[in-house]
Amino acid sequence: MTTQRRPVTMADVGAAAGVTSRTVSNVLSGNKPVTPATRAAVMAAVRTLGYQMNVTARGLRTGRTGLLTVAVPALRMDYFAELALAVVDEAERLGWAVTIQQTQSDRERELAILGGHDRLLSDGLIFQPHALGPVDRDLLVSDQPVVLLADHPLDARADQLVLSNEEIGRAATAHLVDRGCRRVAMIGPNQDPGPSTAGTYRLHGYARALQAAGLPTGPELVVEADRWTWEGGAAAAEDLLASGTPFDGLFCGNDSLALGALHVLRSHGLDVPGDVAVIGVDDVKDAARSRPALSTVAIDTRSVAADAVRLLVAQIEGDPSYGGPQTRLIPHHLVQRGTT
């Protein structure tokens, strides 16, 4: 006969962490401050023992669910997968659980996440809009806490962490020029980019860098990618090579595109960086693992996640130091590796 294992309790977690069950409750509820070391010990015990908090009971006591939601376009894109995991890690460190939603850059899905029933199941939202734009400013604000991750500053009264996408495109292209490239192609932008996509802004930065260097630009050097994935980059690189357009540098809208393009270039017998230098954006984990390792404009997803979670929790908890909606630029920096 088998015996059913009893549920793990706060007392069990406290015993494993060397603290009282009240301290465990304070960590998980966020009602009282605890030291980072205590929080880390409690969360480690929670993970080890598989403790599951009664969210319904907590909600009745505190008016909160203890859950945050992060909504990103697609987890199949390495950057968004790494960002979502970084949000989960940072939230867990602060005693919060996270639900993850995919919007597929679909307007109706984005609207549903902003104002639908799912919002009632969490205390706040970290949201990367792709299909919503300037005309939707009133929709991007709700009566629940929200932090927007934006491709450019949005005209909305909400906390925003914003990528300097035009400057990212300029910096990546200027690096190729500095490495001696004189005909730089780009993979990424779409005909129908939507109101918030990064591709348009990175294309502007690409053009600025080439114009500043007195180098040629033209539609034959820019290849669309319907999806910013490895497969999208490989297909676009095949199209670029088939066109016969000469190029000695290649700026890709993100690292996934660049890794797919790198594979195609090498399969056609081209030396990277001898024949073509290649650079991407994001610095996903696989960028450093490729052969040769991929040069990139790095965006620190862990820093983005930490800022987003802290801003959101400050709103939720009514932190007196929270000064109201603000816009912060997300930092980036160039990482030179073997492809340039």
ZALUMMAR-950139 format. One record per residue (C-alpha): residue in one letter; residue number from 0; x, y, z. Coordinates in nm, 4 decimals. Example, Ala and Ser with C-alpha at 12.3 -4.5 7.8 and 13.67 -1.06 7.14 Angstrom:
BEGIN
+----+-----+----------+----------+----------+
! aa !   i !     east !    north !       up !
+----+-----+----------+----------+----------+
!  A !   0 !   1.2300 !  -0.4500 !   0.7800 !
!  S !   1 !   1.3670 !  -0.1060 !   0.7140 !
+----+-----+----------+----------+----------+
***
This chain:
BEGIN
+----+-----+----------+----------+----------+
! aa !   i !     east !    north !       up !
+----+-----+----------+----------+----------+
!  M !   0 !   0.0000 !   0.0000 !   0.0000 !
!  T !   1 !   0.1323 !   0.3455 !  -0.0889 !
!  T !   2 !   0.1051 !   0.6418 !   0.1429 !
!  Q !   3 !   0.0285 !   0.9855 !   0.0082 !
!  R !   4 !   0.3018 !   1.2383 !   0.0689 !
!  R !   5 !   0.1830 !   1.5287 !   0.2830 !
!  P !   6 !   0.2044 !   1.8806 !   0.1349 !
!  V !   7 !   0.5147 !   2.0818 !   0.2120 !
!  T !   8 !   0.4389 !   2.3556 !   0.4667 !
!  M !   9 !   0.5929 !   2.6929 !   0.5495 !
!  A !  10 !   0.7313 !   2.5311 !   0.8637 !
!  D !  11 !   0.9175 !   2.2768 !   0.6471 !
!  V !  12 !   1.0599 !   2.5576 !   0.4331 !
!  G !  13 !   1.1612 !   2.7524 !   0.7440 !
!  A !  14 !   1.3354 !   2.4507 !   0.8959 !
!  A !  15 !   1.5298 !   2.3917 !   0.5731 !
!  A !  16 !   1.6274 !   2.7588 !   0.5490 !
!  G !  17 !   1.7056 !   2.7995 !   0.9194 !
!  V !  18 !   1.4354 !   3.0620 !   0.9786 !
!  T !  19 !   1.0854 !   3.0747 !   1.1275 !
!  S !  20 !   0.7693 !   3.0102 !   0.9296 !
!  R !  21 !   0.6760 !   3.3766 !   0.9881 !
!  T !  22 !   0.9970 !   3.4801 !   0.8096 !
!  V !  23 !   0.9076 !   3.2474 !   0.5223 !
!  S !  24 !   0.5662 !   3.4160 !   0.5046 !
!  N !  25 !   0.7300 !   3.7603 !   0.4983 !
!  V !  26 !   0.9567 !   3.6560 !   0.2115 !
!  L !  27 !   0.6750 !   3.5087 !   0.0036 !
!  S !  28 !   0.4222 !   3.7842 !   0.0719 !
!  G !  29 !   0.6609 !   4.0770 !   0.0455 !
!  N !  30 !   0.4820 !   4.2384 !   0.3400 !
!  K !  31 !   0.7958 !   4.3009 !   0.5450 !
!  P !  32 !   1.1584 !   4.3591 !   0.4422 !
!  V !  33 !   1.4114 !   4.0797 !   0.4889 !
!  T !  34 !   1.7823 !   4.0635 !   0.4164 !
!  P !  35 !   1.8965 !   3.9424 !   0.0724 !
!  A !  36 !   2.0694 !   3.6467 !   0.2354 !
!  T !  37 !   1.7499 !   3.5416 !   0.4141 !
!  R !  38 !   1.5433 !   3.5801 !   0.0985 !
!  A !  39 !   1.7929 !   3.3712 !  -0.0987 !
!  A !  40 !   1.7927 !   3.0958 !   0.1675 !
!  V !  41 !   1.4130 !   3.0810 !   0.1761 !
!  M !  42 !   1.3749 !   3.0749 !  -0.2029 !
!  A !  43 !   1.6385 !   2.8008 !  -0.2289 !
!  A !  44 !   1.4395 !   2.5930 !   0.0241 !
!  V !  45 !   1.1165 !   2.6608 !  -0.1681 !
!  R !  46 !   1.2757 !   2.5279 !  -0.4872 !
!  T !  47 !   1.4369 !   2.2264 !  -0.3191 !
!  L !  48 !   1.1235 !   2.1175 !  -0.1327 !
!  G !  49 !   0.8797 !   2.2055 !  -0.4097 !
!  Y !  50 !   0.6685 !   2.4251 !  -0.1820 !
!  Q !  51 !   0.3533 !   2.5623 !  -0.3450 !
!  M !  52 !   0.1878 !   2.8653 !  -0.1900 !
!  N !  53 !  -0.1916 !   2.8788 !  -0.1599 !
!  V !  54 !  -0.2462 !   3.1774 !  -0.3902 !
!  T !  55 !  -0.6208 !   3.1945 !  -0.3153 !
!  A !  56 !  -0.5654 !   3.2197 !   0.0580 !
!  R !  57 !  -0.2902 !   3.4743 !   0.0122 !
!  G !  58 !  -0.5147 !   3.6832 !  -0.2094 !
!  L !  59 !  -0.7906 !   3.6874 !   0.0513 !
!  R !  60 !  -0.5420 !   3.8080 !   0.3149 !
!  T !  61 !  -0.3471 !   4.0637 !   0.1147 !
!  G !  62 !  -0.5566 !   4.1535 !  -0.1895 !
!  R !  63 !  -0.2671 !   4.0260 !  -0.4052 !
!  T !  64 !  -0.2049 !   3.7074 !  -0.5971 !
!  G !  65 !   0.1735 !   3.7053 !  -0.5605 !
!  L !  66 !   0.1957 !   3.6645 !  -0.9384 !
!  L !  67 !   0.3449 !   3.8844 !  -1.2083 !
!  T !  68 !   0.2809 !   3.8430 !  -1.5810 !
!  V !  69 !   0.5435 !   3.8917 !  -1.8521 !
!  A !  70 !   0.4105 !   3.9133 !  -2.2096 !
!  V !  71 !   0.6540 !   3.8861 !  -2.5013 !
!  P !  72 !   0.6030 !   3.8355 !  -2.8754 !
!  A !  73 !   0.7436 !   3.4824 !  -2.9094 !
!  L !  74 !   0.9522 !   3.2493 !  -2.6953 !
!  R !  75 !   1.0973 !   3.0854 !  -3.0073 !
!  M !  76 !   1.3055 !   3.4033 !  -3.0453 !
!  D !  77 !   1.6146 !   3.3605 !  -2.8304 !
!  Y !  78 !   1.6172 !   3.7169 !  -2.6984 !
!  F !  79 !   1.2614 !   3.6984 !  -2.5653 !
!  A !  80 !   1.3146 !   3.3509 !  -2.4205 !
!  E !  81 !   1.6221 !   3.4718 !  -2.2320 !
!  L !  82 !   1.4420 !   3.7889 !  -2.1215 !
!  A !  83 !   1.1428 !   3.5945 !  -1.9877 !
!  L !  84 !   1.3699 !   3.3590 !  -1.7929 !
!  A !  85 !   1.5595 !   3.6559 !  -1.6506 !
!  V !  86 !   1.2290 !   3.8083 !  -1.5338 !
!  V !  87 !   1.1359 !   3.4783 !  -1.3671 !
!  D !  88 !   1.4726 !   3.4640 !  -1.1871 !
!  E !  89 !   1.4555 !   3.8248 !  -1.0670 !
!  A !  90 !   1.0934 !   3.7972 !  -0.9560 !
!  E !  91 !   1.1625 !   3.4741 !  -0.7709 !
!  R !  92 !   1.4552 !   3.6386 !  -0.5950 !
!  L !  93 !   1.2119 !   3.8999 !  -0.4649 !
!  G !  94 !   0.9506 !   3.6423 !  -0.3641 !
!  W !  95 !   0.7168 !   3.6622 !  -0.6650 !
!  A !  96 !   0.5996 !   3.3994 !  -0.9107 !
!  V !  97 !   0.5621 !   3.4706 !  -1.2848 !
!  T !  98 !   0.3259 !   3.3651 !  -1.5607 !
!  I !  99 !   0.4484 !   3.3988 !  -1.9211 !
!  Q ! 100 !   0.2264 !   3.4948 !  -2.2156 !
!  Q ! 101 !   0.3091 !   3.4951 !  -2.5870 !
!  T ! 102 !   0.1388 !   3.7556 !  -2.8051 !
!  Q ! 103 !   0.2760 !   3.6421 !  -3.1445 !
!  S ! 104 !   0.2798 !   4.0183 !  -3.2218 !
!  D ! 105 !  -0.0971 !   3.9935 !  -3.2709 !
!  R ! 106 !  -0.3030 !   4.3036 !  -3.1938 !
!  E ! 107 !  -0.6003 !   4.1166 !  -3.0481 !
!  R ! 108 !  -0.3777 !   3.9098 !  -2.8214 !
!  E ! 109 !  -0.1952 !   4.2203 !  -2.7013 !
!  L ! 110 !  -0.5261 !   4.3942 !  -2.6245 !
!  A ! 111 !  -0.6533 !   4.0859 !  -2.4419 !
!  I ! 112 !  -0.3413 !   4.0744 !  -2.2233 !
!  L ! 113 !  -0.3702 !   4.4447 !  -2.1422 !
!  G ! 114 !  -0.7377 !   4.4453 !  -2.0517 !
!  G ! 115 !  -0.8644 !   4.0890 !  -2.0438 !
!  H ! 116 !  -0.9558 !   3.8470 !  -1.7675 !
!  D ! 117 !  -0.5984 !   3.7182 !  -1.7428 !
!  R ! 118 !  -0.4918 !   4.0504 !  -1.5940 !
!  L ! 119 !  -0.7051 !   3.9735 !  -1.2867 !
!  L ! 120 !  -0.4912 !   3.6673 !  -1.2158 !
!  S ! 121 !  -0.1730 !   3.8668 !  -1.1501 !
!  D ! 122 !  -0.0728 !   4.1836 !  -0.9684 !
!  G ! 123 !   0.1168 !   4.3515 !  -1.2524 !
!  L ! 124 !   0.2342 !   4.3199 !  -1.6108 !
!  I ! 125 !   0.5709 !   4.3489 !  -1.7875 !
!  F ! 126 !   0.4752 !   4.3888 !  -2.1519 !
!  Q ! 127 !   0.6608 !   4.4148 !  -2.4842 !
!  P ! 128 !   0.4065 !   4.5544 !  -2.7348 !
!  H ! 129 !   0.4687 !   4.4923 !  -3.1033 !
!  A ! 130 !   0.1296 !   4.5355 !  -3.2681 !
!  L ! 131 !   0.0171 !   4.8366 !  -3.0636 !
!  G ! 132 !   0.1536 !   5.1806 !  -3.1451 !
!  P ! 133 !   0.1057 !   5.5573 !  -3.1066 !
!  V ! 134 !  -0.2693 !   5.5537 !  -3.1781 !
!  D ! 135 !  -0.3146 !   5.3125 !  -2.8883 !
!  R ! 136 !  -0.1691 !   5.5351 !  -2.6172 !
!  D ! 137 !  -0.4829 !   5.5141 !  -2.4007 !
!  L ! 138 !  -0.4864 !   5.1347 !  -2.4272 !
!  L ! 139 !  -0.1285 !   5.1030 !  -2.3024 !
!  V ! 140 !  -0.2273 !   5.2315 !  -1.9585 !
!  S ! 141 !  -0.4534 !   5.0432 !  -1.7208 !
!  D ! 142 !  -0.5667 !   5.0572 !  -1.3609 !
!  Q ! 143 !  -0.3176 !   4.7816 !  -1.2791 !
!  P ! 144 !   0.0607 !   4.8278 !  -1.2556 !
!  V ! 145 !   0.2399 !   4.7881 !  -1.5891 !
!  V ! 146 !   0.5948 !   4.8286 !  -1.7202 !
!  L ! 147 !   0.6375 !   4.8570 !  -2.0965 !
!  L ! 148 !   0.9433 !   4.7284 !  -2.2835 !
!  A ! 149 !   0.9457 !   4.9426 !  -2.5956 !
!  D ! 150 !   1.1284 !   4.9617 !  -2.9282 !
!  H ! 151 !   1.0980 !   5.3412 !  -2.9087 !
!  P ! 152 !   0.9417 !   5.5846 !  -2.6560 !
!  L ! 153 !   0.5631 !   5.5447 !  -2.6507 !
!  D ! 154 !   0.3260 !   5.8330 !  -2.5832 !
!  A ! 155 !   0.1744 !   5.6640 !  -2.2800 !
!  R ! 156 !   0.1744 !   5.7496 !  -1.9121 !
!  A ! 157 !   0.3429 !   5.4324 !  -1.7963 !
!  D ! 158 !   0.6848 !   5.3126 !  -1.6901 !
!  Q ! 159 !   0.8896 !   5.2347 !  -2.0007 !
!  L ! 160 !   1.2252 !   5.0697 !  -2.0616 !
!  V ! 161 !   1.3238 !   5.1714 !  -2.4137 !
!  L ! 162 !   1.5802 !   5.0344 !  -2.6576 !
!  S ! 163 !   1.7780 !   5.2920 !  -2.8580 !
!  N ! 164 !   1.7224 !   5.0917 !  -3.1745 !
!  E ! 165 !   1.8397 !   5.3538 !  -3.4212 !
!  E ! 166 !   2.1640 !   5.3981 !  -3.2289 !
!  I ! 167 !   2.2031 !   5.0186 !  -3.2087 !
!  G ! 168 !   2.1771 !   4.9959 !  -3.5882 !
!  R ! 169 !   2.4230 !   5.2814 !  -3.6314 !
!  A ! 170 !   2.6767 !   5.1312 !  -3.3882 !
!  A ! 171 !   2.6632 !   4.7855 !  -3.5478 !
!  T ! 172 !   2.7054 !   4.9217 !  -3.9004 !
!  A ! 173 !   2.9788 !   5.1677 !  -3.7987 !
!  H ! 174 !   3.1721 !   4.8757 !  -3.6492 !
!  L ! 175 !   3.1653 !   4.6948 !  -3.9843 !
!  V ! 176 !   3.2842 !   5.0138 !  -4.1566 !
!  D ! 177 !   3.5639 !   5.0497 !  -3.9023 !
!  R ! 178 !   3.6689 !   4.6920 !  -3.9810 !
!  G ! 179 !   3.7164 !   4.7878 !  -4.3466 !
!  C ! 180 !   3.3815 !   4.6904 !  -4.5009 !
!  R ! 181 !   3.2760 !   4.9083 !  -4.7935 !
!  R ! 182 !   2.9557 !   4.7393 !  -4.9131 !
!  V ! 183 !   2.7444 !   4.6586 !  -4.6090 !
!  A ! 184 !   2.4198 !   4.4658 !  -4.6492 !
!  M ! 185 !   2.1426 !   4.4354 !  -4.3908 !
!  I ! 186 !   1.9015 !   4.1530 !  -4.3098 !
!  G ! 187 !   1.5914 !   4.2272 !  -4.1077 !
!  P ! 188 !   1.3350 !   4.4941 !  -4.1982 !
!  N ! 189 !   0.9879 !   4.3980 !  -4.3250 !
!  Q ! 190 !   0.7548 !   4.5679 !  -4.5714 !
!  D ! 191 !   0.4842 !   4.5725 !  -4.3029 !
!  P ! 192 !   0.6835 !   4.6303 !  -3.9848 !
!  G ! 193 !   0.3963 !   4.7261 !  -3.7556 !
!  P ! 194 !   0.4010 !   5.0289 !  -3.5286 !
!  S ! 195 !   0.6627 !   4.9145 !  -3.2769 !
!  T ! 196 !   0.9080 !   4.6799 !  -3.4466 !
!  A ! 197 !   1.2797 !   4.7316 !  -3.3955 !
!  G ! 198 !   1.3639 !   4.6631 !  -3.7602 !
!  T ! 199 !   1.2591 !   5.0028 !  -3.8912 !
!  Y ! 200 !   1.4668 !   5.1894 !  -3.6351 !
!  R ! 201 !   1.7724 !   4.9685 !  -3.6810 !
!  L ! 202 !   1.7429 !   5.0228 !  -4.0568 !
!  H ! 203 !   1.7496 !   5.3996 !  -3.9985 !
!  G ! 204 !   2.0670 !   5.3625 !  -3.7921 !
!  Y ! 205 !   2.2242 !   5.1414 !  -4.0592 !
!  A ! 206 !   2.1553 !   5.4048 !  -4.3267 !
!  R ! 207 !   2.2897 !   5.6844 !  -4.1056 !
!  A ! 208 !   2.6194 !   5.5049 !  -4.0499 !
!  L ! 209 !   2.6718 !   5.4369 !  -4.4197 !
!  Q ! 210 !   2.5834 !   5.7924 !  -4.5184 !
!  A ! 211 !   2.8204 !   5.9316 !  -4.2552 !
!  A ! 212 !   3.0994 !   5.7179 !  -4.4030 !
!  G ! 213 !   3.0136 !   5.8161 !  -4.7617 !
!  L ! 214 !   2.9364 !   5.4548 !  -4.8497 !
!  P ! 215 !   2.6641 !   5.3252 !  -5.0832 !
!  T ! 216 !   2.3123 !   5.2434 !  -4.9688 !
!  G ! 217 !   2.0301 !   5.1031 !  -5.1740 !
!  P ! 218 !   1.7379 !   4.8586 !  -5.1704 !
!  E ! 219 !   1.9518 !   4.5844 !  -5.3259 !
!  L ! 220 !   2.1584 !   4.5767 !  -5.0051 !
!  V ! 221 !   1.8592 !   4.5351 !  -4.7704 !
!  V ! 222 !   1.6876 !   4.1966 !  -4.7474 !
!  E ! 223 !   1.3628 !   4.1355 !  -4.5614 !
!  A ! 224 !   1.3145 !   3.8643 !  -4.3018 !
!  D ! 225 !   0.9554 !   3.7732 !  -4.2238 !
!  R ! 226 !   1.0597 !   3.6189 !  -3.8920 !
!  W ! 227 !   1.3644 !   3.7122 !  -3.6877 !
!  T ! 228 !   1.4715 !   3.3514 !  -3.6382 !
!  W ! 229 !   1.7653 !   3.1317 !  -3.7440 !
!  E ! 230 !   1.5558 !   3.0042 !  -4.0335 !
!  G ! 231 !   1.4616 !   3.3590 !  -4.1343 !
!  G ! 232 !   1.8270 !   3.4624 !  -4.1387 !
!  A ! 233 !   1.9288 !   3.1602 !  -4.3433 !
!  A ! 234 !   1.6548 !   3.2223 !  -4.6015 !
!  A ! 235 !   1.7424 !   3.5914 !  -4.6292 !
!  A ! 236 !   2.1122 !   3.5134 !  -4.6737 !
!  E ! 237 !   2.0288 !   3.2689 !  -4.9533 !
!  D ! 238 !   1.8228 !   3.5432 !  -5.1219 !
!  L ! 239 !   2.1051 !   3.7946 !  -5.0860 !
!  L ! 240 !   2.3611 !   3.5579 !  -5.2383 !
!  A ! 241 !   2.1226 !   3.4576 !  -5.5191 !
!  S ! 242 !   2.0725 !   3.8248 !  -5.6110 !
!  G ! 243 !   2.4402 !   3.8572 !  -5.7033 !
!  T ! 244 !   2.4703 !   4.1823 !  -5.5061 !
!  P ! 245 !   2.8326 !   4.2211 !  -5.3917 !
!  F ! 246 !   2.8798 !   4.2803 !  -5.0170 !
!  D ! 247 !   3.1650 !   4.2463 !  -4.7709 !
!  G ! 248 !   2.9771 !   4.3264 !  -4.4498 !
!  L ! 249 !   2.6438 !   4.2022 !  -4.3123 !
!  F ! 250 !   2.4427 !   4.3630 !  -4.0335 !
!  C ! 251 !   2.1588 !   4.1432 !  -3.9094 !
!  G ! 252 !   1.8658 !   4.2759 !  -3.7065 !
!  N ! 253 !   1.9276 !   4.0270 !  -3.4274 !
!  D ! 254 !   2.1607 !   3.7410 !  -3.3381 !
!  S ! 255 !   1.9221 !   3.4673 !  -3.4500 !
!  L ! 256 !   1.9167 !   3.6126 !  -3.8010 !
!  A ! 257 !   2.2951 !   3.6488 !  -3.7935 !
!  L ! 258 !   2.3526 !   3.2891 !  -3.6847 !
!  G ! 259 !   2.1319 !   3.1586 !  -3.9657 !
!  A ! 260 !   2.3070 !   3.3848 !  -4.2180 !
!  L ! 261 !   2.6498 !   3.2789 !  -4.0880 !
!  H ! 262 !   2.5647 !   2.9150 !  -4.1519 !
!  V ! 263 !   2.4610 !   2.9903 !  -4.5120 !
!  L ! 264 !   2.7655 !   3.2057 !  -4.5865 !
!  R ! 265 !   3.0019 !   2.9337 !  -4.4719 !
!  S ! 266 !   2.8067 !   2.6621 !  -4.6557 !
!  H ! 267 !   2.8652 !   2.8629 !  -4.9756 !
!  G ! 268 !   3.2389 !   2.8566 !  -4.9114 !
!  L ! 269 !   3.2701 !   3.2182 !  -4.7938 !
!  D ! 270 !   3.5216 !   3.2965 !  -4.5230 !
!  V ! 271 !   3.3906 !   3.4914 !  -4.2234 !
!  P ! 272 !   3.5276 !   3.7491 !  -4.1607 !
!  G ! 273 !   3.7762 !   3.7303 !  -4.4509 !
!  D ! 274 !   3.5158 !   3.7558 !  -4.7281 !
!  V ! 275 !   3.2211 !   3.8883 !  -4.5272 !
!  A ! 276 !   3.2169 !   4.0332 !  -4.1751 !
!  V ! 277 !   2.8955 !   3.9692 !  -3.9787 !
!  I ! 278 !   2.7369 !   4.1345 !  -3.6751 !
!  G ! 279 !   2.4072 !   4.0855 !  -3.4908 !
!  V ! 280 !   2.2208 !   4.2363 !  -3.1962 !
!  D ! 281 !   2.1248 !   4.1044 !  -2.8486 !
!  D ! 282 !   2.4221 !   3.8847 !  -2.7418 !
!  V ! 283 !   2.2140 !   3.5713 !  -2.6873 !
!  K ! 284 !   2.3983 !   3.2742 !  -2.5404 !
!  D ! 285 !   2.4563 !   3.1053 !  -2.8755 !
!  A ! 286 !   2.6377 !   3.4129 !  -3.0100 !
!  A ! 287 !   2.9505 !   3.3278 !  -2.8132 !
!  R ! 288 !   2.9212 !   2.9561 !  -2.9017 !
!  S ! 289 !   2.9101 !   2.9891 !  -3.2804 !
!  R ! 290 !   3.2138 !   2.9221 !  -3.4994 !
!  P ! 291 !   3.3483 !   3.1806 !  -3.5448 !
!  A ! 292 !   3.1940 !   3.3481 !  -3.2413 !
!  L ! 293 !   2.9463 !   3.6184 !  -3.3382 !
!  S ! 294 !   3.0155 !   3.9884 !  -3.2925 !
!  T ! 295 !   2.7074 !   4.1668 !  -3.1628 !
!  V ! 296 !   2.5590 !   4.4728 !  -2.9981 !
!  A ! 297 !   2.4824 !   4.3356 !  -2.6525 !
!  I ! 298 !   2.1627 !   4.4042 !  -2.4587 !
!  D ! 299 !   2.1862 !   4.2851 !  -2.0986 !
!  T ! 300 !   1.8582 !   4.0961 !  -2.0499 !
!  R ! 301 !   1.9291 !   4.0453 !  -1.6808 !
!  S ! 302 !   1.9639 !   4.4183 !  -1.6271 !
!  V ! 303 !   1.6426 !   4.4812 !  -1.8236 !
!  A ! 304 !   1.4605 !   4.2182 !  -1.6184 !
!  A ! 305 !   1.5884 !   4.3548 !  -1.2880 !
!  D ! 306 !   1.4799 !   4.7101 !  -1.3696 !
!  A ! 307 !   1.1399 !   4.5963 !  -1.4983 !
!  V ! 308 !   1.0613 !   4.3785 !  -1.1964 !
!  R ! 309 !   1.1767 !   4.6414 !  -0.9464 !
!  L ! 310 !   0.9690 !   4.9142 !  -1.1133 !
!  L ! 311 !   0.6651 !   4.6889 !  -1.1220 !
!  V ! 312 !   0.6974 !   4.5740 !  -0.7605 !
!  A ! 313 !   0.7454 !   4.9366 !  -0.6493 !
!  Q ! 314 !   0.4120 !   5.0222 !  -0.8121 !
!  I ! 315 !   0.2355 !   4.7198 !  -0.6628 !
!  E ! 316 !   0.3649 !   4.7747 !  -0.3108 !
!  G ! 317 !   0.3252 !   5.1522 !  -0.3105 !
!  D ! 318 !   0.6942 !   5.2050 !  -0.2444 !
!  P ! 319 !   0.7329 !   5.5647 !  -0.1208 !
!  S ! 320 !   1.0502 !   5.6015 !  -0.3283 !
!  Y ! 321 !   0.8554 !   5.5333 !  -0.6491 !
!  G ! 322 !   0.8298 !   5.8688 !  -0.8243 !
!  G ! 323 !   0.5668 !   5.7900 !  -1.0848 !
!  P ! 324 !   0.5912 !   5.6842 !  -1.4494 !
!  Q ! 325 !   0.9338 !   5.7239 !  -1.6035 !
!  T ! 326 !   1.1175 !   5.6381 !  -1.9243 !
!  R ! 327 !   1.4614 !   5.4780 !  -1.9045 !
!  L ! 328 !   1.6909 !   5.3909 !  -2.1924 !
!  I ! 329 !   1.8159 !   5.0326 !  -2.1957 !
!  P ! 330 !   2.1976 !   5.0369 !  -2.2266 !
!  H ! 331 !   2.3825 !   4.8499 !  -2.5008 !
!  H ! 332 !   2.7468 !   4.7924 !  -2.5890 !
!  L ! 333 !   2.9493 !   4.6468 !  -2.8731 !
!  V ! 334 !   3.1015 !   4.2985 !  -2.8329 !
!  Q ! 335 !   3.3643 !   4.2171 !  -3.0957 !
!  R ! 336 !   3.4241 !   3.8485 !  -3.1620 !
!  G ! 337 !   3.5468 !   3.6312 !  -3.4467 !
!  T ! 338 !   3.2944 !   3.7291 !  -3.7175 !
!  T ! 339 !   3.4407 !   4.0810 !  -3.7456 !
+----+-----+----------+----------+----------+
***
